[in-house]
Amino acid sequence: MDESVAMFVNYYYIAYVIFALPLNFLLIFLIWFKSPVSFSAYRLLLLYTSISETFLIVFSFLLQMRIISAGESVALVPYGPLRHASPVIAFIGYNFYNLFLCTTNLSILLSMYYRYSLICHGKCENLALSRNFGVTLVISVGMLVAILIPPYDFPTVTLNTERSYPNYHLLDTFGEYGGFKSTTRLVYLINTTILMGIPYMMPVFILYWRHQIFNQINEVQTHLSERTKKSSLDLVRALTMQAMFPMVCLLPNVAYFLVAQRIHIEFEIAEFVPFPTCVIPCLIDPILTIYYVAPYRSFVTRRQRSVSIGVTLSVAQSSARTI
């Protein structure tokens, strides 16, 4: 069964990358070349989010890992392009994936904070924004550096996993693999808490800021034009939805992790799920941003119309020549 599930997920990733990467490249282009002057620092925050998501897509596609909980150990079994790479390379790649997963989620939080400060306080101090940006980088890079400090005890991980799941035949099917020796290590506990905690704490802050922004625009800044109000509220709605998707997509992973730490189960599909589900927001976020940010939506709409007109004229000219 594991080979068939791996093959299905491989096909899923091919289809996913075909759609997700062009969308993120398009968004990066729009942010860089089509952002209005008024965006200033917000433009950099959008760019930071989009670049982080692009790297997340790439690392997720390259790794495509099966995550198996075996007692205190967690095995990382690649079944994608890095299937034949050394366990050390796969392990390092997995932790870089976590780095971009963390920066992506925190960047959405930074963007909402920026909108909140701008609308509710009339400005966002560069010092405060730089401080918050620095904190997110320190958290993300600190997690990466702390977990990558050797030595790695991959033989123990393999031994524990093979004993727990002898029917999987992982060594015969996927070759050598590594992972985390113990889930009770302080570094592992801290990293896991941060990775799983951010998507669930993020909506709390964002919903509070959203409430404050809506009150400010609808009850205090009544002098604003309807167009300005709509533009500001649309951005807030997009950021709110972007904050909710990571939390929803992480639910199956959290449930499996909590259950597998207490009960020995052989649930192969759940072991393949974490990577495909965690990157779903990277496909949805650029769609939301392009749709809700008026300058980007206008550019895409104009291009669609020009392409449609060009195709129509080409067909008409071909028909005329045929006649």
C-alpha positions as MATLAB code, in Angstrom:
seq = 'MDESVAMFVNYYYIAYVIFALPLNFLLIFLIWFKSPVSFSAYRLLLLYTSISETFLIVFSFLLQMRIISAGESVALVPYGPLRHASPVIAFIGYNFYNLFLCTTNLSILLSMYYRYSLICHGKCENLALSRNFGVTLVISVGMLVAILIPPYDFPTVTLNTERSYPNYHLLDTFGEYGGFKSTTRLVYLINTTILMGIPYMMPVFILYWRHQIFNQINEVQTHLSERTKKSSLDLVRALTMQAMFPMVCLLPNVAYFLVAQRIHIEFEIAEFVPFPTCVIPCLIDPILTIYYVAPYRSFVTRRQRSVSIGVTLSVAQSSARTI';
ca = [
       0.000    0.000    0.000;
       2.815    2.423    0.848;
       4.135    2.427   -2.732;
       0.685    3.132   -4.184;
       0.059    5.972   -1.712;
       3.508    7.414   -2.464;
       2.791    7.275   -6.197;
      -0.568    9.014   -5.695;
       1.066   11.790   -3.650;
       3.787   12.136   -6.316;
       1.087   12.816   -8.917;
      -0.612   15.214   -6.513;
       2.620   17.170   -6.128;
       3.181   17.391   -9.870;
      -0.309   18.852  -10.342;
       0.133   21.073   -7.283;
       3.460   22.535   -8.419;
       2.118   23.189  -11.945;
      -0.491   25.512  -10.425;
       1.189   26.816   -7.253;
       4.597   27.910   -8.560;
       3.304   30.025  -11.508;
       0.772   31.692   -9.192;
       3.488   32.636   -6.709;
       5.803   33.840   -9.491;
       2.948   35.943  -10.848;
       2.325   37.418   -7.405;
       6.021   38.236   -6.939;
       5.952   40.022  -10.314;
       2.829   41.980   -9.335;
       4.236   42.945   -5.943;
       7.524   44.089   -7.433;
       6.262   45.940  -10.493;
       2.569   46.738   -9.943;
       2.362   47.834   -6.311;
       1.248   51.442   -5.784;
       3.591   53.876   -4.043;
       1.292   53.919   -1.002;
       2.160   50.289   -0.232;
       5.745   51.178    0.815;
       6.651   48.768    3.657;
       3.570   46.633    3.041;
       5.005   45.777   -0.374;
       8.092   44.314    1.299;
       5.943   42.269    3.680;
       3.926   40.847    0.786;
       7.144   40.034   -1.056;
       8.575   38.349    2.037;
       5.473   36.155    2.364;
       5.381   35.210   -1.311;
       9.093   34.335   -1.499;
       8.823   32.231    1.676;
       5.875   30.355    0.197;
       7.750   29.775   -3.062;
      10.673   28.199   -1.211;
       8.221   26.173    0.875;
       6.659   24.748   -2.296;
      10.075   23.827   -3.701;
      11.322   22.145   -0.513;
       8.044   20.303   -0.033;
       8.183   18.962   -3.594;
      11.817   17.858   -3.275;
      11.352   16.170    0.100;
       7.887   14.563    0.003;
       8.476   12.864    3.324;
       6.583   10.169    5.130;
       6.606   11.024    8.840;
       6.329    7.990   11.124;
       6.072    8.138   14.896;
       7.761    5.148   16.559;
       7.784    5.439   20.330;
      10.001    8.372   21.214;
      11.514    8.484   17.724;
      10.147   10.171   14.617;
      11.321    8.761   11.281;
      11.579   10.940    8.171;
      11.285    8.739    5.089;
      11.613   10.578    1.745;
       9.658    9.104   -1.164;
      10.131   11.961   -3.659;
      13.128   13.322   -5.612;
      15.377   13.092   -2.514;
      14.489    9.445   -1.961;
      18.013    8.307   -2.824;
      19.813   11.170   -1.048;
      21.662   10.561    2.208;
      19.633   10.720    5.439;
      21.642   13.772    6.532;
      20.670   15.757    3.411;
      17.023   14.766    3.820;
      17.109   15.708    7.514;
      18.637   19.117    6.793;
      16.139   19.671    3.967;
      13.238   18.854    6.291;
      14.370   21.457    8.799;
      14.779   24.093    6.076;
      11.208   23.238    5.089;
      10.166   23.970    8.686;
      12.096   27.246    8.524;
      10.050   28.474    5.547;
       6.838   27.111    7.070;
       7.517   29.241   10.123;
       8.526   32.392    8.214;
       5.452   32.112    5.971;
       3.034   32.013    8.896;
       4.808   34.756   10.828;
       4.933   37.003    7.761;
       1.115   36.935    7.571;
       1.049   38.032   11.214;
       3.460   40.878   10.417;
       1.314   42.025    7.492;
      -1.812   42.195    9.644;
       0.058   44.071   12.366;
       1.193   46.580    9.776;
      -2.390   47.148    8.552;
      -3.608   47.436   12.158;
      -0.973   50.018   13.091;
      -1.523   52.011    9.919;
      -5.310   52.174   10.193;
      -5.813   52.335   13.968;
      -2.783   54.443   14.894;
      -2.245   56.376   11.681;
       1.273   55.033   11.172;
       3.524   52.043   11.643;
       6.879   52.949   13.132;
       9.779   51.582   11.119;
      11.538   50.704   14.362;
       8.609   48.605   15.601;
       8.212   46.906   12.226;
      11.956   46.185   11.995;
      11.933   44.846   15.557;
       9.022   42.499   14.853;
      10.594   41.400   11.583;
      13.855   40.685   13.396;
      12.048   38.639   16.052;
      10.416   36.441   13.400;
      13.780   35.823   11.755;
      15.456   35.033   15.066;
      12.707   32.532   15.930;
      12.837   30.815   12.530;
      16.623   30.722   12.135;
      17.098   29.848   15.816;
      14.851   26.799   15.392;
      16.871   25.700   12.367;
      20.293   26.146   13.975;
      19.296   24.497   17.265;
      17.904   21.356   15.637;
      20.764   20.962   13.145;
      23.487   20.774   15.789;
      24.999   17.241   15.481;
      25.419   14.443   16.287;
      22.407   12.728   14.737;
      21.520    9.242   15.920;
      19.849    7.903   12.771;
      20.649    4.222   13.504;
      18.554    4.418   16.685;
      15.704    6.039   14.743;
      15.853    3.253   12.155;
      16.027    0.538   14.822;
      13.018    1.919   16.733;
      10.974    2.327   13.561;
      11.764   -1.132   12.175;
      10.856   -2.701   15.514;
       7.598   -0.756   15.741;
       6.544   -1.350   12.127;
       8.109   -4.591   10.857;
       5.373   -4.956    8.224;
       6.365   -1.694    6.528;
       9.738   -2.986    5.228;
      10.931    0.615    5.019;
      14.617   -0.182    4.507;
      13.841   -2.511    1.608;
      11.369   -0.119   -0.004;
      12.853    3.328    0.618;
      16.451    2.662    1.627;
      18.240    4.340    4.539;
      16.420    7.055    6.419;
      16.868    9.230    9.487;
      14.824   11.430   11.760;
      14.605   12.514   15.381;
      15.874   10.107   18.019;
      13.693   11.387   20.849;
      10.550   13.519   20.988;
      11.277   14.280   24.649;
      14.401   16.331   23.886;
      13.980   19.967   24.913;
      14.980   21.299   21.487;
      12.492   19.050   19.720;
       9.701   19.974   22.130;
      10.346   23.702   21.716;
      10.512   23.504   17.919;
       7.363   21.387   17.683;
       5.496   23.706   20.045;
       6.462   26.741   17.959;
       5.615   25.082   14.624;
       2.239   23.807   15.810;
       1.489   26.744   18.087;
       1.943   29.587   15.594;
      -0.910   28.528   13.247;
      -3.271   28.300   16.244;
      -2.176   31.483   18.031;
      -2.011   33.534   14.831;
      -5.812   33.695   14.294;
      -6.274   34.986   17.867;
      -4.142   38.079   17.192;
      -5.436   38.552   13.679;
      -9.115   38.338   14.668;
      -8.511   40.906   17.416;
      -6.730   43.272   15.029;
      -9.449   42.663   12.435;
     -12.121   43.682   14.941;
     -10.202   46.854   15.819;
      -9.674   47.740   12.156;
     -13.340   47.231   11.256;
     -14.419   49.420   14.178;
     -11.921   52.111   13.234;
     -13.017   52.237    9.595;
     -16.776   51.892   10.110;
     -17.244   53.955   13.294;
     -14.328   56.393   13.560;
     -13.026   57.101   10.056;
     -16.447   57.789    8.598;
     -14.973   60.531    6.391;
     -13.216   57.991    4.192;
     -14.568   57.335    0.722;
     -16.358   54.061    0.074;
     -13.604   53.026   -2.306;
     -10.895   53.565    0.323;
     -12.907   51.705    2.938;
     -13.504   48.783    0.615;
      -9.834   48.578   -0.354;
      -8.698   48.516    3.288;
     -11.345   46.027    4.373;
     -10.569   43.737    1.431;
      -6.922   43.522    2.465;
      -7.956   42.696    6.020;
     -10.346   39.989    4.809;
      -7.592   38.432    2.684;
      -5.156   38.381    5.608;
      -7.819   36.910    7.903;
      -8.465   34.035    5.519;
      -4.743   33.511    5.014;
      -4.372   33.160    8.782;
      -7.141   30.557    9.024;
      -5.950   28.146    6.344;
      -2.690   27.036    8.079;
      -4.665   26.240   11.238;
      -7.211   24.137    9.342;
      -4.579   22.371    7.214;
      -2.537   21.475   10.295;
      -5.441   19.759   12.099;
      -4.853   16.243   10.619;
      -1.143   16.453   11.437;
      -1.701   17.525   15.035;
      -4.323   14.824   15.547;
      -2.054   12.098   14.153;
       0.944   13.312   16.167;
      -0.975   13.363   19.448;
      -2.551    9.937   18.867;
       0.635    8.282   17.590;
       2.586    9.444   20.652;
       0.205    7.519   22.900;
      -1.137    4.634   20.825;
       0.755    2.355   18.444;
      -1.208    2.437   15.182;
      -0.465    1.559   11.581;
      -2.206    4.307    9.667;
      -0.137    4.728    6.506;
      -2.209    7.445    4.836;
      -1.843    9.705    7.895;
       1.945    9.321    7.632;
       1.918   10.713    4.092;
      -0.516   13.563    4.812;
       1.597   16.225    6.649;
       3.579   17.530    3.674;
       0.735   17.762    1.118;
      -1.640   19.474    3.551;
       0.799   21.989    5.042;
       1.530   23.553    1.640;
      -2.113   23.975    0.561;
      -2.096   27.614    1.816;
       0.768   28.338   -0.612;
      -1.683   27.709   -3.451;
      -4.590   29.613   -1.890;
      -2.705   32.672   -0.568;
      -1.606   34.102   -3.942;
      -5.155   33.691   -5.277;
      -6.543   35.602   -2.285;
      -3.914   38.339   -2.523;
      -4.378   38.852   -6.264;
      -8.165   38.911   -5.890;
      -8.381   41.249   -2.885;
      -5.577   43.698   -3.748;
      -7.186   46.004   -6.293;
      -4.077   46.947   -8.367;
      -3.120   43.295   -8.823;
      -6.665   42.253   -9.683;
      -6.975   45.096  -12.193;
      -3.737   44.129  -13.942;
      -4.718   40.450  -14.208;
      -8.214   41.371  -15.408;
      -6.836   43.681  -18.102;
      -4.426   41.016  -19.286;
      -7.222   38.452  -19.446;
      -9.348   40.821  -21.510;
      -6.518   41.624  -23.921;
      -5.762   37.913  -24.383;
      -9.463   37.168  -24.963;
      -9.732   39.982  -27.521;
      -6.556   38.783  -29.259;
      -7.864   35.224  -29.469;
     -11.237   36.438  -30.764;
      -9.605   38.595  -33.462;
      -7.303   35.746  -34.478;
     -10.244   33.354  -34.839;
     -12.228   35.944  -36.816;
      -9.314   36.582  -39.174;
      -8.811   32.837  -39.707;
     -12.513   32.418  -40.485;
     -12.428   35.332  -42.948;
      -9.440   33.852  -44.806;
     -11.176   30.470  -44.979;
     -14.289   32.037  -46.464;
];
